[in-house]
Amino acid sequence: MRKSRYEVGLDIMNKVVGELGSHTRESLKEIAPEFEKMLVEFPFGDIFSRPGLDLKSREIATVAALTALGYATPQLKVHINGALNVGCTKEEIVEIMMQMGVYVGFPAALNGLTIAREVFNARNL
């Protein structure tokens, strides 16, 4: 039997962001259960499950994009953890932030590095 989009997304979400994703899902189920379903199905069930990039590459792109936004700090924290979970090193994440400094500006890169330091400290890296 073929897995549903939700089941595929949930498997990948758990692999990438683990417990942090379950906290997000549970909080959304209380206020916006349909949005929780979309959050699992679309990014993780439809996009992260595509064969064109591995999960590490997808997390590198996600961390870069969230750093560039400059205001998505809770999501950046989750995805820095996710990047570490799928094989990124601390050094690679720092390099991502430095690269973003060139293209989106020092303030966004500095904010990203601040969040990265919080995640690294929490993980004793």
N, C-alpha and C positions, 0 to 999 in steps of 0.2 A: 504494500500500500504506500502510495506517495505521500510525503509529508506536506502539510499545509504551509502557506507562506509564514504564518505565525510560528509554527513549530520550527521551521528552518531558521527564521529570524531569532527565535529564542535560543536555539542551540548556539548560533554564532555570537549573539549578544553575550551569553554566559561565558563563552570562551574568551571574548575580547575584554569586556568590562566587569565580568563576574558579579560580585555582591553589590557593587555600586549601581549596576543596572537594575538589580532587583529592588533596591531602595527607590530608585526613580519610578519604576513600574508600579510599585505599591502606592506611592504617593499620588501618582496619576490616576490609578483605579478609583480612588476616593472622589476626585474632582472631575475627571474627564476620561472615563473608561474607553471611549472610542479613540481618543488621542493616544492612549497607552498602546492600543492595538496597532495604530498607524506607526508609532515609534518603533515597534518591534518589526512589523511587516515590511515597511518601505526601506529604511536604511539598511537594516540587517538581513531581512528576508529576501529583498529584491536586489540591493546594490552590493552589500558586503559579500553576498553569496556568489556573485558573478565570477567566472573563471579568469578574467583578464589581469587581475592583480592579486597578489597574496595578501593576507591580513596585515602583515607588517607594513607593506607599501600603502595599504589603505589607511592605516593609522598614521603613518608619516604625513600623508596628504591631509588627514583630518586635523592633526595637531597643527599643521601649518595654517590651515584655513581658520581654525578657531583662534589661533594666535593673531592672525591678520585682522579678524573681526575686532579684537581688542575689548569686547564687552561680554563675551561668553565664558567668563571665568569658571563657573561651576562645571560646564560641559568640557572645558579645556582640562580641568583637573581629572575628570573621569577618563578622558581620552589619553592623557599622559600616562595614567595608570594602565589603560588599555594597550598603549604602545609598548610599555614595559612587559605586559603580559604576553604579547605576541612576538617578543624578541628584540625590540629596540633597546639600546643601551642608554644609560644616562648621558654619555658623551654624544650620542646621535641626537638625542632630544635637545641638548644644549645647542648643537649645530643647527638644528631646525630653527630654533629661536633666533640665532645669530643671522641666518639666511633671511629670515623675515624682517630683520632690522633694515636690510638693504632695500627691500621692496615695499614694505608697509610702514616703516619708520621705527625709530628708536623707542618711542613710548610703548607701542604695541609689543615690541620685542622685550622690553624691560618688564612689562606686565606679565608676559609669558614666562620669563625667567623666574619671576617671583613665585608664580604658581608652580613651576617645575621644582623649585627649591622646596616648597611645602610638601609636594608629593615625594620627592627624594628623601626628605627628612622623616616623613611618616613611614616610609618603607626602609629606613635605615640604610640608605644608599650613599 
